[in-house]
Amino acid sequence: MIGRSFGSALDAFALAYPSETALIHGDLRMTYDQMFGEIRRTGRAFLAMGLRAGDRLAFVMENSADLIAVMYGALWAGLTIVPLNARLSAQDQRYMLADVKARGLVFDLANAERAHQLLDIGIEFAIATASDAVPPKGYLLSALRDGQPHGPGAPSVDVDQECWVQYTGGTTGYPKGAVHSHRSVLTSLYSATVEYSVQPGEVTAHVAPLTHSGQLYVMPVWSRGGTQVVLGGYEPERLLHAIERERIESVLLVPTMLYQLLDLPNITDYDLSSLRTVTYGAAPIGAERLEQALDILGPVFVQAYGQTEAFGQITMLSKHDHLRAVDDPELLRSCGRPVSIADVRCADDELLTVADGEPGEILVKGPHLTSGYVNKPAETAEALRGGWLLTGDIGVRDERGYFFIVDRKKDMIVSGGFNVYPKEVERALFGHPAVADVCVIGVPDSKWGESVKAVVVARGGAEPSESELIAFVKEQKGSVLAPKSIDFVDVIPVTAAGKHDKKAVRANYWSGRARGVN
């Protein structure tokens, strides 16, 4: 679908918008000429070291201008990038580097101590962005860039050549590295430009990691001559200040970030009138919290449902859908309709399409799918069948074409012979005014095999009782779906991607017992 490489696309953006502002990070403001000059110098520095097209370069860095130069400089040069989530454990990062056989590792000062511990697995090029972080026999990025030309002229590469290995969350066993080509990634990102209605000159804020979900806005915004405002980590008040100061028009958040924003007592003191699009995803959001968000921020919301293997593009619940939900609240529980580049359906275990209203695994087909997993032929064959990606999500399609995610296939609880999908219980509990966050799991039960347990974070000042919440769900969903027990906690652990870490939650109850977990 897309017949160009990252390098040619980046050169085209720089040529089209030379004097526009490409990036803001603190006091740093860079035009397209300046930003893309740094990207090209960085890419040429990697090539001058001896890295070649197709070589895999990993990096573990916080959001910054240097991260963008490294990430897109490597792509411009035709290398394969391997973004490592800085929040992952050393064990996971070590596994990924060895699995992907990375020739180089780039890191910043904040991640230097961890990075130095990872260099003993055969990393050929260790590159630091700060002089204090350079290891023995390592390199300083700024020194490598010195003297490199800053003008256009990206190397010619095959658009079907791999350029990106993105690792899945790794909540089950070992993480899997999904391989993408220039064609599959750029097809997905240009799709996002259309689906998110990115406007000419759009100003977007980045609080999610640019190594992961945050990058979904970078190329779309640059393709329209817009500006990236990099805020580093997520601090709700700092985001509100930035929206007001820089007239931010779009931002991508995960639901936990949105909850923290909504819970600020002074949120209405800020001028947020510039905000046009808030994209949320990575985890489901409670319909009642979303209704609160609509009241405070207005009709700015877009829900994106995607996976690493489909590079974030499966379905979308549009702003128009959110407006329709005022009269049809059930829509807020939907993940939307398929994006234009994706065929999406629900299927049974034989991959036959199930009838509307019947649950089945969500399958996706399109030009943006991964070609497979690094070093995992069996997992690749399991996930990709006949051109379809098996997402592992159980969903329902209604007669209007909207999809509703029921749960992860492996999260299903079998209690007394009945199938219970935790997300149904979570959605019910989110409807209680005293519930701020909830995670539902199956726990060992001598009578039923598994029973339904809810782990709940109460809203500030509220003190709901276990019996009250159980009765609340029972009234809405019946006795089978009602939790048999509820534990109250201060916080629910999340993965590095911002999703509930059900593996960690289950560990408190399944220690020493076997269960197939997600």
One Martini backbone bead per residue (centre of mass of N, CA, C, O) as a GRO file, in nm:
protein
  518
    1MET     BB    1   0.059   0.062  -0.022
    2ILE     BB    2   0.346   0.154   0.059
    3GLY     BB    3   0.629   0.292  -0.157
    4ARG     BB    4   0.810   0.372   0.102
    5SER     BB    5   1.044   0.489   0.310
    6PHE     BB    6   1.143   0.645   0.584
    7GLY     BB    7   1.359   0.822   0.455
    8SER     BB    8   1.181   0.949   0.229
    9ALA     BB    9   0.966   1.065   0.418
   10LEU     BB   10   1.145   1.248   0.594
   11ASP     BB   11   1.258   1.419   0.362
   12ALA     BB   12   0.981   1.527   0.271
   13PHE     BB   13   0.906   1.682   0.528
   14ALA     BB   14   1.151   1.875   0.531
   15LEU     BB   15   1.089   2.005   0.252
   16ALA     BB   16   0.791   2.112   0.319
   17TYR     BB   17   0.877   2.225   0.646
   18PRO     BB   18   1.145   2.392   0.729
   19SER     BB   19   1.022   2.642   0.939
   20GLU     BB   20   0.879   2.467   1.111
   21THR     BB   21   0.776   2.320   1.407
   22ALA     BB   22   0.878   1.999   1.522
   23LEU     BB   23   1.001   2.067   1.827
   24ILE     BB   24   0.928   2.038   2.187
   25HIS     BB   25   1.168   2.063   2.476
   26GLY     BB   26   1.114   2.274   2.673
   27ASP     BB   27   1.347   2.508   2.557
   28LEU     BB   28   1.336   2.340   2.305
   29ARG     BB   29   1.348   2.447   1.953
   30MET     BB   30   1.262   2.288   1.636
   31THR     BB   31   1.296   2.268   1.325
   32TYR     BB   32   1.294   2.079   1.053
   33ASP     BB   33   1.582   2.134   0.974
   34GLN     BB   34   1.701   2.063   1.255
   35MET     BB   35   1.575   1.786   1.321
   36PHE     BB   36   1.650   1.641   1.044
   37GLY     BB   37   1.949   1.690   1.073
   38GLU     BB   38   1.982   1.508   1.325
   39ILE     BB   39   1.873   1.252   1.202
   40ARG     BB   40   2.083   1.226   0.972
   41ARG     BB   41   2.341   1.236   1.142
   42THR     BB   42   2.269   0.985   1.302
   43GLY     BB   43   2.242   0.786   1.069
   44ARG     BB   44   2.532   0.831   0.957
   45ALA     BB   45   2.679   0.741   1.213
   46PHE     BB   46   2.588   0.447   1.206
   47LEU     BB   47   2.712   0.383   0.928
   48ALA     BB   48   3.010   0.466   1.003
   49MET     BB   49   3.044   0.225   1.213
   50GLY     BB   50   2.899  -0.039   1.035
   51LEU     BB   51   2.617  -0.020   0.995
   52ARG     BB   52   2.339  -0.190   0.836
   53ALA     BB   53   2.099  -0.284   0.659
   54GLY     BB   54   1.909  -0.470   0.906
   55ASP     BB   55   2.028  -0.394   1.145
   56ARG     BB   56   2.007  -0.414   1.502
   57LEU     BB   57   1.877  -0.140   1.706
   58ALA     BB   58   1.886  -0.059   2.034
   59PHE     BB   59   1.679   0.114   2.293
   60VAL     BB   60   1.708   0.300   2.620
   61MET     BB   61   1.471   0.567   2.671
   62GLU     BB   62   1.366   0.867   2.721
   63ASN     BB   63   1.187   1.126   2.655
   64SER     BB   64   1.334   1.295   2.367
   65ALA     BB   65   1.527   1.431   2.127
   66ASP     BB   66   1.730   1.196   2.117
   67LEU     BB   67   1.530   0.969   2.073
   68ILE     BB   68   1.425   1.072   1.799
   69ALA     BB   69   1.701   1.071   1.654
   70VAL     BB   70   1.757   0.769   1.691
   71MET     BB   71   1.501   0.637   1.580
   72TYR     BB   72   1.488   0.803   1.297
   73GLY     BB   73   1.780   0.766   1.211
   74ALA     BB   74   1.773   0.460   1.179
   75LEU     BB   75   1.540   0.453   0.976
   76TRP     BB   76   1.671   0.635   0.762
   77ALA     BB   77   1.923   0.420   0.732
   78GLY     BB   78   1.778   0.114   0.741
   79LEU     BB   79   1.736   0.015   1.009
   80THR     BB   80   1.661  -0.183   1.293
   81ILE     BB   81   1.440  -0.133   1.544
   82VAL     BB   82   1.458  -0.173   1.925
   83PRO     BB   83   1.241  -0.102   2.152
   84LEU     BB   84   1.284  -0.034   2.499
   85ASN     BB   85   1.136  -0.056   2.789
   86ALA     BB   86   1.230   0.116   3.076
   87ARG     BB   87   1.021  -0.054   3.279
   88LEU     BB   88   1.158  -0.301   3.254
   89SER     BB   89   1.324  -0.562   3.320
   90ALA     BB   90   1.634  -0.693   3.295
   91GLN     BB   91   1.543  -0.968   3.198
   92ASP     BB   92   1.376  -0.875   2.955
   93GLN     BB   93   1.594  -0.706   2.812
   94ARG     BB   94   1.798  -0.934   2.779
   95TYR     BB   95   1.624  -1.119   2.613
   96MET     BB   96   1.575  -0.931   2.372
   97LEU     BB   97   1.870  -0.883   2.284
   98ALA     BB   98   1.929  -1.184   2.232
   99ASP     BB   99   1.693  -1.257   2.043
  100VAL     BB  100   1.764  -1.016   1.822
  101LYS     BB  101   2.066  -0.954   1.786
  102ALA     BB  102   2.197  -0.693   1.877
  103ARG     BB  103   2.455  -0.467   1.783
  104GLY     BB  104   2.308  -0.227   1.937
  105LEU     BB  105   2.315   0.027   2.216
  106VAL     BB  106   2.106   0.286   2.329
  107PHE     BB  107   2.160   0.545   2.589
  108ASP     BB  108   2.091   0.712   2.876
  109LEU     BB  109   2.145   0.831   3.187
  110ALA     BB  110   1.889   0.701   3.323
  111ASN     BB  111   1.989   0.398   3.179
  112ALA     BB  112   2.293   0.325   3.228
  113GLU     BB  113   2.311   0.115   3.451
  114ARG     BB  114   2.144  -0.096   3.306
  115ALA     BB  115   2.297  -0.108   3.034
  116HIS     BB  116   2.571  -0.207   3.146
  117GLN     BB  117   2.439  -0.492   3.230
  118LEU     BB  118   2.381  -0.570   2.901
  119LEU     BB  119   2.679  -0.591   2.748
  120ASP     BB  120   2.752  -0.919   2.795
  121ILE     BB  121   2.582  -1.035   2.517
  122GLY     BB  122   2.730  -0.896   2.247
  123ILE     BB  123   2.760  -0.596   2.224
  124GLU     BB  124   2.919  -0.391   1.989
  125PHE     BB  125   2.743  -0.114   2.034
  126ALA     BB  126   2.793   0.143   2.276
  127ILE     BB  127   2.557   0.419   2.319
  128ALA     BB  128   2.575   0.744   2.446
  129THR     BB  129   2.418   1.069   2.533
  130ALA     BB  130   2.629   1.081   2.776
  131SER     BB  131   2.939   1.118   2.911
  132ASP     BB  132   2.866   0.974   3.196
  133ALA     BB  133   2.764   0.691   3.026
  134VAL     BB  134   3.023   0.586   2.914
  135PRO     BB  135   3.165   0.302   2.842
  136PRO     BB  136   3.383   0.086   2.793
  137LYS     BB  137   3.416   0.096   2.452
  138GLY     BB  138   3.243   0.333   2.396
  139TYR     BB  139   3.000   0.582   2.287
  140LEU     BB  140   2.936   0.915   2.174
  141LEU     BB  141   2.694   1.056   1.999
  142SER     BB  142   2.801   1.346   1.941
  143ALA     BB  143   3.075   1.248   1.824
  144LEU     BB  144   2.953   1.083   1.587
  145ARG     BB  145   2.804   1.338   1.454
  146ASP     BB  146   3.045   1.480   1.396
  147GLY     BB  147   3.061   1.588   1.054
  148GLN     BB  148   2.792   1.516   0.961
  149PRO     BB  149   2.565   1.534   0.738
  150HIS     BB  150   2.227   1.707   0.707
  151GLY     BB  151   2.120   1.620   0.450
  152PRO     BB  152   1.979   1.467   0.217
  153GLY     BB  153   1.983   1.104   0.133
  154ALA     BB  154   1.854   0.838   0.160
  155PRO     BB  155   1.876   0.526   0.162
  156SER     BB  156   1.817   0.256  -0.034
  157VAL     BB  157   1.520   0.058   0.028
  158ASP     BB  158   1.326  -0.198   0.091
  159VAL     BB  159   0.993  -0.181   0.186
  160ASP     BB  160   1.005  -0.504   0.283
  161GLN     BB  161   1.194  -0.441   0.489
  162GLU     BB  162   1.297  -0.453   0.787
  163CYS     BB  163   1.254  -0.191   1.076
  164TRP     BB  164   1.079  -0.339   1.314
  165VAL     BB  165   1.094  -0.440   1.665
  166GLN     BB  166   0.815  -0.529   1.865
  167TYR     BB  167   0.742  -0.591   2.187
  168THR     BB  168   0.559  -0.750   2.381
  169GLY     BB  169   0.453  -0.742   2.708
  170GLY     BB  170   0.504  -1.025   2.872
  171THR     BB  171   0.266  -1.175   3.060
  172THR     BB  172   0.370  -1.435   2.902
  173GLY     BB  173   0.641  -1.536   2.955
  174TYR     BB  174   0.787  -1.448   2.672
  175PRO     BB  175   0.856  -1.220   2.472
  176LYS     BB  176   0.751  -1.087   2.150
  177GLY     BB  177   0.889  -1.018   1.826
  178ALA     BB  178   0.755  -0.797   1.607
  179VAL     BB  179   0.769  -0.783   1.260
  180HIS     BB  180   0.845  -0.493   1.056
  181SER     BB  181   0.797  -0.292   0.784
  182HIS     BB  182   0.788  -0.015   0.609
  183ARG     BB  183   0.510  -0.075   0.493
  184SER     BB  184   0.348  -0.155   0.751
  185VAL     BB  185   0.403   0.099   0.921
  186LEU     BB  186   0.321   0.328   0.720
  187THR     BB  187   0.039   0.230   0.673
  188SER     BB  188  -0.051   0.263   0.969
  189LEU     BB  189   0.025   0.571   1.004
  190TYR     BB  190  -0.151   0.678   0.771
  191SER     BB  191  -0.409   0.573   0.891
  192ALA     BB  192  -0.395   0.745   1.150
  193THR     BB  193  -0.416   1.019   1.012
  194VAL     BB  194  -0.711   0.968   0.929
  195GLU     BB  195  -0.855   0.850   1.185
  196TYR     BB  196  -0.747   1.113   1.369
  197SER     BB  197  -0.757   1.380   1.209
  198VAL     BB  198  -0.501   1.514   1.114
  199GLN     BB  199  -0.381   1.838   1.106
  200PRO     BB  200  -0.258   2.110   0.998
  201GLY     BB  201  -0.024   2.194   1.240
  202GLU     BB  202  -0.032   2.002   1.464
  203VAL     BB  203  -0.045   1.986   1.825
  204THR     BB  204   0.139   1.750   2.021
  205ALA     BB  205   0.141   1.544   2.306
  206HIS     BB  206   0.395   1.366   2.511
  207VAL     BB  207   0.356   1.094   2.768
  208ALA     BB  208   0.399   0.857   2.625
  209PRO     BB  209   0.599   0.631   2.510
  210LEU     BB  210   0.790   0.657   2.215
  211THR     BB  211   0.857   0.341   2.204
  212HIS     BB  212   0.544   0.318   2.180
  213SER     BB  213   0.242   0.450   2.171
  214GLY     BB  214   0.347   0.748   2.121
  215GLN     BB  215   0.442   0.705   1.809
  216LEU     BB  216   0.158   0.722   1.658
  217TYR     BB  217   0.191   1.058   1.617
  218VAL     BB  218   0.449   1.143   1.470
  219MET     BB  219   0.416   1.098   1.161
  220PRO     BB  220   0.137   1.225   1.122
  221VAL     BB  221   0.225   1.511   1.213
  222TRP     BB  222   0.464   1.550   1.016
  223SER     BB  223   0.290   1.509   0.752
  224ARG     BB  224   0.138   1.805   0.854
  225GLY     BB  225   0.345   2.013   0.994
  226GLY     BB  226   0.383   1.953   1.290
  227THR     BB  227   0.402   1.932   1.659
  228GLN     BB  228   0.622   1.816   1.908
  229VAL     BB  229   0.544   1.769   2.259
  230VAL     BB  230   0.781   1.695   2.501
  231LEU     BB  231   0.723   1.577   2.855
  232GLY     BB  232   0.791   1.303   2.922
  233GLY     BB  233   0.648   1.226   3.174
  234TYR     BB  234   0.364   1.180   3.381
  235GLU     BB  235   0.194   1.494   3.463
  236PRO     BB  236  -0.101   1.634   3.492
  237GLU     BB  237  -0.029   1.937   3.541
  238ARG     BB  238   0.176   1.963   3.310
  239LEU     BB  239  -0.022   1.906   3.085
  240LEU     BB  240  -0.213   2.144   3.137
  241HIS     BB  241  -0.003   2.363   3.097
  242ALA     BB  242   0.068   2.283   2.802
  243ILE     BB  243  -0.205   2.321   2.673
  244GLU     BB  244  -0.219   2.623   2.742
  245ARG     BB  245   0.062   2.725   2.630
  246GLU     BB  246   0.072   2.545   2.334
  247ARG     BB  247  -0.197   2.461   2.218
  248ILE     BB  248  -0.303   2.181   2.242
  249GLU     BB  249  -0.474   1.927   2.030
  250SER     BB  250  -0.318   1.650   2.112
  251VAL     BB  251  -0.355   1.322   2.285
  252LEU     BB  252  -0.214   1.032   2.442
  253LEU     BB  253  -0.389   0.791   2.649
  254VAL     BB  254  -0.433   0.614   2.925
  255PRO     BB  255  -0.676   0.557   3.149
  256THR     BB  256  -0.507   0.618   3.406
  257MET     BB  257  -0.438   0.905   3.315
  258LEU     BB  258  -0.727   1.012   3.290
  259TYR     BB  259  -0.809   0.972   3.582
  260GLN     BB  260  -0.600   1.167   3.705
  261LEU     BB  261  -0.706   1.414   3.557
  262LEU     BB  262  -1.008   1.408   3.661
  263ASP     BB  263  -0.914   1.418   3.980
  264LEU     BB  264  -0.856   1.705   3.951
  265PRO     BB  265  -0.988   1.982   4.114
  266ASN     BB  266  -0.845   2.209   3.888
  267ILE     BB  267  -0.915   2.153   3.580
  268THR     BB  268  -1.116   2.408   3.526
  269ASP     BB  269  -0.879   2.636   3.542
  270TYR     BB  270  -0.813   2.560   3.256
  271ASP     BB  271  -0.721   2.617   2.920
  272LEU     BB  272  -0.870   2.362   2.689
  273SER     BB  273  -0.977   2.467   2.399
  274SER     BB  274  -0.757   2.333   2.197
  275LEU     BB  275  -0.867   2.060   2.247
  276ARG     BB  276  -0.953   1.796   1.999
  277THR     BB  277  -0.775   1.524   2.085
  278VAL     BB  278  -0.839   1.212   2.264
  279THR     BB  279  -0.646   0.931   2.282
  280TYR     BB  280  -0.744   0.599   2.366
  281GLY     BB  281  -0.586   0.305   2.525
  282ALA     BB  282  -0.455  -0.032   2.618
  283ALA     BB  283  -0.734  -0.003   2.778
  284PRO     BB  284  -1.008  -0.012   2.934
  285ILE     BB  285  -1.297   0.194   2.996
  286GLY     BB  286  -1.509   0.336   3.191
  287ALA     BB  287  -1.808   0.464   3.112
  288GLU     BB  288  -1.841   0.663   3.351
  289ARG     BB  289  -1.566   0.806   3.315
  290LEU     BB  290  -1.621   0.899   3.025
  291GLU     BB  291  -1.863   1.075   3.089
  292GLN     BB  292  -1.700   1.267   3.265
  293ALA     BB  293  -1.501   1.354   3.039
  294LEU     BB  294  -1.715   1.478   2.853
  295ASP     BB  295  -1.805   1.698   3.052
  296ILE     BB  296  -1.516   1.840   3.076
  297LEU     BB  297  -1.387   1.815   2.755
  298GLY     BB  298  -1.568   1.688   2.557
  299PRO     BB  299  -1.580   1.594   2.200
  300VAL     BB  300  -1.249   1.441   2.189
  301PHE     BB  301  -1.287   1.130   2.154
  302VAL     BB  302  -1.065   0.842   2.090
  303GLN     BB  303  -1.072   0.499   2.020
  304ALA     BB  304  -0.801   0.261   2.028
  305TYR     BB  305  -0.763  -0.056   1.865
  306GLY     BB  306  -0.473  -0.263   1.922
  307GLN     BB  307  -0.162  -0.416   1.811
  308THR     BB  308   0.153  -0.492   1.757
  309GLU     BB  309   0.084  -0.677   1.502
  310ALA     BB  310  -0.105  -0.405   1.392
  311PHE     BB  311  -0.002  -0.123   1.469
  312GLY     BB  312  -0.279   0.004   1.614
  313GLN     BB  313  -0.484  -0.121   1.367
  314ILE     BB  314  -0.836  -0.202   1.393
  315THR     BB  315  -1.011  -0.003   1.575
  316MET     BB  316  -1.266   0.274   1.602
  317LEU     BB  317  -1.386   0.531   1.819
  318SER     BB  318  -1.531   0.804   1.741
  319LYS     BB  319  -1.644   1.113   1.794
  320HIS     BB  320  -1.922   1.057   1.679
  321ASP     BB  321  -1.975   0.814   1.862
  322HIS     BB  322  -1.958   0.973   2.130
  323LEU     BB  323  -2.203   1.150   2.067
  324ARG     BB  324  -2.410   0.918   2.027
  325ALA     BB  325  -2.376   0.813   2.331
  326VAL     BB  326  -2.573   1.003   2.471
  327ASP     BB  327  -2.822   0.813   2.347
  328ASP     BB  328  -2.596   0.552   2.344
  329PRO     BB  329  -2.414   0.421   2.595
  330GLU     BB  330  -2.318   0.144   2.475
  331LEU     BB  331  -2.093   0.258   2.286
  332LEU     BB  332  -1.874   0.301   2.517
  333ARG     BB  333  -1.816  -0.026   2.508
  334SER     BB  334  -1.685   0.016   2.244
  335CYS     BB  335  -1.414  -0.016   1.988
  336GLY     BB  336  -1.568  -0.013   1.723
  337ARG     BB  337  -1.463   0.016   1.400
  338PRO     BB  338  -1.301  -0.051   1.137
  339VAL     BB  339  -1.048   0.030   0.979
  340SER     BB  340  -0.981   0.079   0.644
  341ILE     BB  341  -0.730  -0.148   0.636
  342ALA     BB  342  -0.932  -0.351   0.792
  343ASP     BB  343  -1.018  -0.678   0.853
  344VAL     BB  344  -1.297  -0.779   1.067
  345ARG     BB  345  -1.361  -1.064   1.290
  346CYS     BB  346  -1.555  -1.327   1.429
  347ALA     BB  347  -1.438  -1.647   1.563
  348ASP     BB  348  -1.385  -1.963   1.583
  349ASP     BB  349  -1.170  -2.236   1.618
  350GLU     BB  350  -1.211  -2.267   1.285
  351LEU     BB  351  -1.241  -1.964   1.161
  352LEU     BB  352  -1.542  -1.913   1.177
  353THR     BB  353  -1.789  -1.708   1.141
  354VAL     BB  354  -1.986  -1.547   1.353
  355ALA     BB  355  -2.256  -1.427   1.469
  356ASP     BB  356  -2.415  -1.176   1.554
  357GLY     BB  357  -2.372  -1.166   1.914
  358GLU     BB  358  -2.136  -1.364   1.905
  359PRO     BB  359  -1.871  -1.502   2.045
  360GLY     BB  360  -1.527  -1.429   1.936
  361GLU     BB  361  -1.244  -1.419   1.781
  362ILE     BB  362  -1.037  -1.171   1.686
  363LEU     BB  363  -0.983  -1.089   1.342
  364VAL     BB  364  -0.708  -0.988   1.118
  365LYS     BB  365  -0.671  -0.800   0.805
  366GLY     BB  366  -0.368  -0.668   0.636
  367PRO     BB  367  -0.088  -0.454   0.539
  368HIS     BB  368   0.002  -0.417   0.875
  369LEU     BB  369   0.115  -0.682   0.941
  370THR     BB  370   0.299  -0.898   1.064
  371SER     BB  371   0.541  -1.153   0.973
  372GLY     BB  372   0.636  -1.208   1.276
  373TYR     BB  373   0.844  -1.379   1.500
  374VAL     BB  374   1.123  -1.392   1.665
  375ASN     BB  375   1.223  -1.717   1.686
  376LYS     BB  376   0.886  -1.808   1.640
  377PRO     BB  377   0.726  -2.027   1.452
  378ALA     BB  378   0.491  -2.137   1.625
  379GLU     BB  379   0.367  -1.861   1.708
  380THR     BB  380   0.326  -1.762   1.421
  381ALA     BB  381   0.135  -1.992   1.325
  382GLU     BB  382  -0.081  -1.930   1.547
  383ALA     BB  383  -0.132  -1.613   1.475
  384LEU     BB  384  -0.096  -1.689   1.156
  385ARG     BB  385  -0.386  -1.750   0.944
  386GLY     BB  386  -0.452  -1.703   0.627
  387GLY     BB  387  -0.382  -1.381   0.688
  388TRP     BB  388  -0.461  -1.397   0.990
  389LEU     BB  389  -0.504  -1.240   1.298
  390LEU     BB  390  -0.484  -1.367   1.624
  391THR     BB  391  -0.554  -1.181   1.911
  392GLY     BB  392  -0.705  -1.320   2.181
  393ASP     BB  393  -0.975  -1.176   2.151
  394ILE     BB  394  -1.295  -1.143   2.275
  395GLY     BB  395  -1.585  -1.086   2.065
  396VAL     BB  396  -1.849  -0.859   1.947
  397ARG     BB  397  -2.079  -0.819   1.682
  398ASP     BB  398  -2.296  -0.605   1.563
  399GLU     BB  399  -2.540  -0.499   1.333
  400ARG     BB  400  -2.357  -0.217   1.289
  401GLY     BB  401  -2.030  -0.302   1.329
  402TYR     BB  402  -1.968  -0.321   1.621
  403PHE     BB  403  -1.718  -0.370   1.867
  404PHE     BB  404  -1.685  -0.603   2.153
  405ILE     BB  405  -1.493  -0.657   2.424
  406VAL     BB  406  -1.485  -0.918   2.646
  407ASP     BB  407  -1.189  -1.070   2.629
  408ARG     BB  408  -0.944  -1.258   2.706
  409LYS     BB  409  -0.905  -1.580   2.636
  410LYS     BB  410  -0.704  -1.638   2.896
  411ASP     BB  411  -0.905  -1.489   3.118
  412MET     BB  412  -1.101  -1.690   3.143
  413ILE     BB  413  -1.350  -1.809   3.363
  414VAL     BB  414  -1.400  -2.130   3.519
  415SER     BB  415  -1.719  -2.171   3.691
  416GLY     BB  416  -1.894  -2.443   3.725
  417GLY     BB  417  -1.897  -2.444   3.385
  418PHE     BB  418  -1.871  -2.137   3.358
  419ASN     BB  419  -1.829  -1.853   3.161
  420VAL     BB  420  -1.609  -1.584   3.262
  421TYR     BB  421  -1.576  -1.239   3.190
  422PRO     BB  422  -1.407  -0.997   3.351
  423LYS     BB  423  -1.501  -0.737   3.195
  424GLU     BB  424  -1.797  -0.753   3.275
  425VAL     BB  425  -1.743  -0.706   3.578
  426GLU     BB  426  -1.585  -0.445   3.555
  427ARG     BB  427  -1.806  -0.274   3.423
  428ALA     BB  428  -2.004  -0.296   3.654
  429LEU     BB  429  -1.820  -0.173   3.880
  430PHE     BB  430  -1.774   0.105   3.737
  431GLY     BB  431  -2.082   0.189   3.804
  432HIS     BB  432  -1.979   0.251   4.079
  433PRO     BB  433  -1.917   0.541   4.264
  434ALA     BB  434  -1.678   0.393   4.457
  435VAL     BB  435  -1.519   0.318   4.190
  436ALA     BB  436  -1.194   0.362   4.040
  437ASP     BB  437  -1.079   0.056   4.035
  438VAL     BB  438  -1.049  -0.269   3.847
  439CYS     BB  439  -0.976  -0.627   3.902
  440VAL     BB  440  -1.045  -0.943   3.744
  441ILE     BB  441  -1.030  -1.278   3.878
  442GLY     BB  442  -0.921  -1.604   3.918
  443VAL     BB  443  -0.964  -1.833   4.189
  444PRO     BB  444  -0.929  -2.070   4.396
  445ASP     BB  445  -1.175  -2.352   4.417
  446SER     BB  446  -1.293  -2.642   4.559
  447LYS     BB  447  -1.580  -2.638   4.413
  448TRP     BB  448  -1.542  -2.455   4.121
  449GLY     BB  449  -1.214  -2.413   4.078
  450GLU     BB  450  -1.329  -2.116   4.023
  451SER     BB  451  -1.340  -1.777   4.131
  452VAL     BB  452  -1.465  -1.456   4.166
  453LYS     BB  453  -1.239  -1.175   4.179
  454ALA     BB  454  -1.216  -0.847   4.323
  455VAL     BB  455  -0.997  -0.570   4.267
  456VAL     BB  456  -1.019  -0.266   4.462
  457VAL     BB  457  -1.044   0.088   4.408
  458ALA     BB  458  -1.132   0.343   4.590
  459ARG     BB  459  -1.273   0.624   4.608
  460GLY     BB  460  -1.220   0.907   4.742
  461GLY     BB  461  -1.382   0.862   5.064
  462ALA     BB  462  -1.469   0.581   5.009
  463GLU     BB  463  -1.661   0.280   5.173
  464PRO     BB  464  -1.707   0.007   5.048
  465SER     BB  465  -1.853  -0.297   5.053
  466GLU     BB  466  -1.853  -0.618   4.967
  467SER     BB  467  -2.164  -0.670   4.965
  468GLU     BB  468  -2.243  -0.425   4.795
  469LEU     BB  469  -2.086  -0.502   4.531
  470ILE     BB  470  -2.202  -0.781   4.486
  471ALA     BB  471  -2.498  -0.688   4.466
  472PHE     BB  472  -2.457  -0.496   4.226
  473VAL     BB  473  -2.378  -0.720   4.020
  474LYS     BB  474  -2.612  -0.917   4.060
  475GLU     BB  475  -2.834  -0.722   3.956
  476GLN     BB  476  -2.701  -0.697   3.660
  477LYS     BB  477  -2.563  -1.017   3.606
  478GLY     BB  478  -2.577  -1.210   3.829
  479SER     BB  479  -2.442  -1.478   4.007
  480VAL     BB  480  -2.213  -1.580   3.818
  481LEU     BB  481  -2.068  -1.281   3.790
  482ALA     BB  482  -2.047  -1.248   4.073
  483PRO     BB  483  -1.855  -1.194   4.316
  484LYS     BB  484  -1.723  -1.382   4.593
  485SER     BB  485  -1.489  -1.161   4.617
  486ILE     BB  486  -1.322  -0.873   4.789
  487ASP     BB  487  -1.044  -0.659   4.739
  488PHE     BB  488  -0.875  -0.392   4.896
  489VAL     BB  489  -0.678  -0.135   4.739
  490ASP     BB  490  -0.458   0.124   4.647
  491VAL     BB  491  -0.328  -0.051   4.402
  492ILE     BB  492  -0.287  -0.154   4.067
  493PRO     BB  493  -0.094  -0.327   3.889
  494VAL     BB  494   0.126  -0.252   3.613
  495THR     BB  495   0.250  -0.243   3.325
  496ALA     BB  496   0.463  -0.085   3.106
  497ALA     BB  497   0.189  -0.032   2.919
  498GLY     BB  498  -0.063   0.023   3.141
  499LYS     BB  499  -0.164  -0.247   3.227
  500HIS     BB  500  -0.299  -0.479   3.387
  501ASP     BB  501  -0.129  -0.707   3.609
  502LYS     BB  502  -0.252  -1.018   3.628
  503LYS     BB  503  -0.012  -1.183   3.709
  504ALA     BB  504   0.043  -1.030   3.977
  505VAL     BB  505  -0.236  -1.062   4.101
  506ARG     BB  506  -0.251  -1.378   4.091
  507ALA     BB  507   0.004  -1.449   4.265
  508ASN     BB  508  -0.149  -1.409   4.546
  509TYR     BB  509  -0.342  -1.688   4.478
  510TRP     BB  510  -0.137  -1.905   4.297
  511SER     BB  511   0.069  -2.004   4.480
  512GLY     BB  512   0.169  -2.327   4.379
  513ARG     BB  513  -0.013  -2.308   4.129
  514ALA     BB  514  -0.188  -2.395   3.837
  515ARG     BB  515  -0.216  -2.164   3.550
  516GLY     BB  516  -0.347  -2.025   3.271
  517VAL     BB  517  -0.192  -1.729   3.168
  518ASN     BB  518  -0.157  -1.406   3.015
   0.00000   0.00000   0.00000
